[in-house]
Amino acid sequence: MNTSSPDKAFSVILPTYNEAGNIVQLVRKIQAAVPDHMECEILVVDDNSPDGTYELVRESFRDVSCVVPILRTSDRGFAKSIRHGIERASNDRIIVMDSDLTHDPIEIPRLLHVGQIYDVVSGSRFCAGGRMTDTKHYLTSLVYNWVLRLLLRTQVQDNLGGYFTARREQILRLPVDEIFFGYGEYYFRLLHFVQRAGLSIVEVPSHYLLRGAGTSKSNWARMIWSYTSAALRLKSRIAMTESGKEEDVPSSTPHSS
């Protein structure tokens, strides 16, 4: 484990699959964004990418001890890679972000700063000041987030962003088996259990950029079907909790800034 002061070190988790065209640039951007007074560990959790992402990271940062390539060859999946990275992180403060350059590392210092006050800080496209370069994607995601907010009755405006910081210890106290599976829908499950545990959430404005090299792994029709199915299952669970069939703890109210 890292012996640095808890407030002086953090770990970034980067789940990857076929991101050889982006990962080296992203790691260097993250290194450039680290505040001067802090240390950063970067875990690249690769799902055995056929394009050689893992090998590229291993060779490119062979002499950089703070960049840790991790190869996963079984039980693969986006959300499971994130969980694996959180479990392997050396620091209690973690940041999770996508590896396709849509999440801008320049926002890391702000996430860390606000994270001194709130348990979970989520980079949001839809709170005041948030935005997305891809207008069509922005509008589609905005409408779908309205649907999620109605289904799940959450005050969180961006339930699928996935760019966040939290305390590792607090995340691992949650029912991780019920959260970290599937693809991007893991995020609204995470937010639900964070609130259920009474942890505080704040959304800060974030600018989501265009993907770098390569093509998106998302299929919109399949994604909407799987996300909606996951949201309905979570809604059913919430209804059971409220009817007293499942033990629950008080929720906290998310904030926006």
C-alpha positions as CSV (number, residue, x, y, z in Angstrom):
1,M,0.0,0.0,0.0
2,N,1.1,3.6,-0.6
3,T,2.6,5.2,2.5
4,S,1.8,8.8,1.3
5,S,-0.6,10.9,3.3
6,P,-4.2,10.1,2.4
7,D,-4.7,13.7,1.2
8,K,-1.5,13.6,-1.0
9,A,-2.1,10.6,-3.1
10,F,-4.8,9.1,-5.4
11,S,-5.3,6.3,-7.8
12,V,-6.9,6.6,-11.3
13,I,-8.7,3.5,-12.7
14,L,-8.8,3.2,-16.5
15,P,-10.8,0.3,-17.8
16,T,-9.7,-0.5,-21.4
17,Y,-10.7,-2.7,-24.3
18,N,-9.1,-1.9,-27.7
19,E,-7.8,1.6,-26.7
20,A,-4.3,1.3,-28.1
21,G,-4.9,4.5,-30.1
22,N,-5.8,6.5,-27.0
23,I,-4.3,5.1,-23.8
24,V,-0.7,6.5,-24.0
25,Q,-1.9,10.0,-24.7
26,L,-4.5,9.7,-21.9
27,V,-2.0,8.5,-19.3
28,R,0.3,11.4,-20.2
29,K,-2.5,13.9,-19.9
30,I,-3.4,12.5,-16.5
31,Q,0.2,12.8,-15.4
32,A,0.2,16.4,-16.6
33,A,-3.0,17.2,-14.6
34,V,-1.8,15.9,-11.3
35,P,-1.5,18.7,-8.7
36,D,2.1,19.5,-7.8
37,H,1.6,18.5,-4.1
38,M,0.1,15.1,-4.9
39,E,1.1,11.7,-6.1
40,C,-0.9,9.7,-8.6
41,E,-1.1,5.9,-9.3
42,I,-2.6,5.0,-12.7
43,L,-4.1,1.6,-13.1
44,V,-4.8,0.5,-16.7
45,V,-7.2,-2.5,-16.3
46,D,-7.3,-4.2,-19.7
47,D,-9.8,-6.9,-20.7
48,N,-7.2,-8.7,-22.9
49,S,-7.6,-6.3,-25.8
50,P,-6.8,-7.9,-29.2
51,D,-5.3,-4.6,-30.3
52,G,-2.5,-4.9,-27.8
53,T,-3.5,-2.2,-25.4
54,Y,-2.0,-4.0,-22.4
55,E,1.4,-4.7,-24.1
56,L,1.5,-1.0,-25.3
57,V,1.1,0.3,-21.8
58,R,3.6,-2.1,-20.4
59,E,6.2,-1.2,-22.9
60,S,5.5,2.6,-23.0
61,F,5.7,3.0,-19.2
62,R,8.1,0.2,-18.4
63,D,10.2,2.5,-16.2
64,V,7.3,4.4,-14.7
65,S,6.3,2.7,-11.5
66,C,3.2,4.7,-10.9
67,V,1.6,3.4,-14.1
68,V,0.3,-0.1,-13.4
69,P,-0.9,-2.3,-16.4
70,I,-3.3,-5.0,-15.3
71,L,-4.3,-7.8,-17.7
72,R,-7.7,-9.6,-17.2
73,T,-8.3,-12.8,-19.2
74,S,-11.4,-14.1,-17.4
75,D,-14.7,-12.9,-16.0
76,R,-14.2,-9.8,-18.2
77,G,-16.5,-6.8,-18.6
78,F,-16.4,-3.0,-18.3
79,A,-17.9,-2.7,-14.8
80,K,-16.0,-5.7,-13.5
81,S,-12.8,-4.1,-14.7
82,I,-13.6,-1.0,-12.7
83,R,-14.3,-3.0,-9.6
84,H,-11.0,-4.9,-10.1
85,G,-9.1,-1.6,-10.4
86,I,-10.7,-0.2,-7.3
87,E,-9.8,-3.4,-5.4
88,R,-6.2,-3.2,-6.6
89,A,-5.7,0.6,-6.0
90,S,-3.0,1.5,-3.5
91,N,-4.7,4.7,-2.4
92,D,-8.0,5.4,-0.7
93,R,-8.8,8.3,-2.9
94,I,-9.8,7.0,-6.4
95,I,-10.9,8.5,-9.7
96,V,-12.6,6.4,-12.3
97,M,-12.8,7.6,-15.9
98,D,-13.3,6.3,-19.4
99,S,-10.2,5.5,-21.5
100,D,-11.4,6.9,-24.9
101,L,-10.4,10.6,-24.1
102,T,-14.1,11.7,-23.6
103,H,-13.3,12.4,-20.0
104,D,-10.9,15.3,-19.8
105,P,-8.1,14.9,-17.2
106,I,-7.8,18.6,-16.8
107,E,-10.8,18.3,-14.5
108,I,-9.0,16.0,-12.1
109,P,-7.9,18.8,-9.7
110,R,-11.4,20.1,-9.3
111,L,-12.8,16.6,-8.6
112,L,-10.1,16.2,-5.9
113,H,-10.8,19.6,-4.4
114,V,-14.5,19.0,-4.1
115,G,-13.9,15.5,-2.9
116,Q,-12.4,16.9,0.3
117,I,-16.0,17.8,1.3
118,Y,-18.3,15.2,-0.4
119,D,-18.1,11.5,-0.4
120,V,-18.7,11.1,-4.1
121,V,-18.1,13.8,-6.7
122,S,-19.6,13.1,-10.2
123,G,-18.6,14.9,-13.3
124,S,-21.9,15.9,-14.9
125,R,-22.9,16.8,-18.4
126,F,-26.3,18.1,-17.3
127,C,-25.9,20.2,-14.2
128,A,-25.3,24.0,-14.8
129,G,-22.1,24.5,-16.7
130,G,-21.8,20.9,-17.9
131,R,-21.7,20.1,-21.6
132,M,-20.7,17.7,-24.3
133,T,-18.9,18.3,-27.6
134,D,-21.1,15.8,-29.5
135,T,-24.5,17.7,-29.6
136,K,-26.5,14.7,-30.9
137,H,-25.1,12.4,-28.2
138,Y,-25.7,15.1,-25.6
139,L,-29.4,15.5,-26.5
140,T,-29.9,11.7,-26.7
141,S,-28.2,11.2,-23.3
142,L,-30.1,14.1,-21.8
143,V,-33.5,12.7,-22.8
144,Y,-32.6,9.2,-21.6
145,N,-31.4,10.6,-18.2
146,W,-34.8,12.2,-17.8
147,V,-36.3,8.7,-18.3
148,L,-33.9,7.3,-15.6
149,R,-34.7,10.1,-13.2
150,L,-38.4,9.4,-13.6
151,L,-37.9,5.6,-13.2
152,L,-35.5,5.8,-10.2
153,R,-36.8,9.0,-8.7
154,T,-33.3,10.3,-8.3
155,Q,-32.2,13.9,-8.1
156,V,-28.9,13.1,-9.8
157,Q,-28.9,14.7,-13.2
158,D,-26.3,12.6,-15.0
159,N,-26.8,9.0,-14.0
160,L,-24.5,7.5,-16.7
161,G,-21.5,9.8,-16.7
162,G,-19.0,7.5,-15.0
163,Y,-16.4,10.2,-14.3
164,F,-16.2,10.4,-10.5
165,T,-14.0,10.4,-7.4
166,A,-14.7,8.6,-4.1
167,R,-13.1,6.9,-1.2
168,R,-12.1,3.3,-2.0
169,E,-12.9,2.2,1.5
170,Q,-16.4,3.6,1.2
171,I,-17.1,2.1,-2.2
172,L,-15.9,-1.4,-1.1
173,R,-18.3,-1.3,1.8
174,L,-21.2,-1.2,-0.7
175,P,-22.8,-4.4,-2.1
176,V,-20.3,-4.5,-5.0
177,D,-21.6,-7.8,-6.4
178,E,-24.9,-6.0,-7.0
179,I,-23.3,-3.0,-8.6
180,F,-20.3,-3.8,-10.8
181,F,-21.5,-5.9,-13.7
182,G,-22.6,-5.0,-17.2
183,Y,-21.6,-1.8,-18.9
184,G,-22.4,1.8,-18.2
185,E,-25.6,1.0,-16.3
186,Y,-23.4,0.0,-13.3
187,Y,-23.2,3.8,-12.6
188,F,-26.8,4.4,-11.7
189,R,-26.7,1.3,-9.5
190,L,-23.6,2.7,-7.8
191,L,-25.3,6.1,-7.3
192,H,-28.3,4.3,-5.8
193,F,-26.3,2.3,-3.3
194,V,-24.2,5.3,-2.4
195,Q,-27.3,7.3,-1.5
196,R,-28.8,4.3,0.3
197,A,-25.7,4.1,2.4
198,G,-26.2,7.7,3.5
199,L,-23.1,9.0,1.6
200,S,-23.1,12.5,0.2
201,I,-23.0,13.2,-3.6
202,V,-22.3,16.3,-5.5
203,E,-22.4,16.9,-9.3
204,V,-19.8,19.3,-10.7
205,P,-20.0,20.5,-14.3
206,S,-17.9,18.5,-16.8
207,H,-17.2,18.9,-20.5
208,Y,-17.3,15.5,-22.2
209,L,-15.1,15.5,-25.3
210,L,-15.2,13.5,-28.6
211,R,-13.7,10.0,-28.6
212,G,-10.1,9.9,-29.7
213,A,-8.9,7.1,-31.9
214,G,-11.0,3.9,-32.6
215,T,-14.7,3.4,-32.5
216,S,-17.2,3.3,-29.7
217,K,-18.1,-0.1,-28.3
218,S,-21.7,1.1,-27.6
219,N,-24.6,-0.1,-29.7
220,W,-27.4,2.4,-29.0
221,A,-30.4,0.0,-29.4
222,R,-28.8,-2.7,-27.4
223,M,-27.6,-0.2,-24.8
224,I,-31.0,1.4,-24.3
225,W,-32.6,-2.0,-24.0
226,S,-30.1,-3.3,-21.4
227,Y,-30.0,0.0,-19.5
228,T,-33.8,0.2,-19.3
229,S,-34.0,-3.4,-18.2
230,A,-31.4,-2.7,-15.5
231,A,-33.3,0.4,-14.4
232,L,-36.6,-1.5,-14.1
233,R,-34.9,-4.2,-12.0
234,L,-33.5,-1.5,-9.7
235,K,-36.9,0.2,-9.6
236,S,-38.4,-3.1,-8.5
237,R,-35.8,-3.4,-5.8
238,I,-36.5,0.2,-4.6
239,A,-40.2,-0.6,-4.4
240,M,-39.6,-3.7,-2.4
241,T,-37.4,-1.7,0.0
242,E,-40.0,0.9,0.5
243,S,-42.7,-1.7,1.1
244,G,-40.6,-3.1,3.9
245,K,-39.7,-6.3,2.3
246,E,-36.0,-5.4,2.2
247,E,-33.9,-3.7,4.9
248,D,-32.7,-0.2,4.0
249,V,-30.8,2.7,5.4
250,P,-31.6,6.4,5.1
251,S,-30.7,8.1,1.8
252,S,-28.8,11.3,1.4
253,T,-29.8,14.0,-1.0
254,P,-27.5,14.8,-3.9
255,H,-26.4,18.3,-4.6
256,S,-25.3,20.2,-7.7
257,S,-22.7,22.9,-8.0
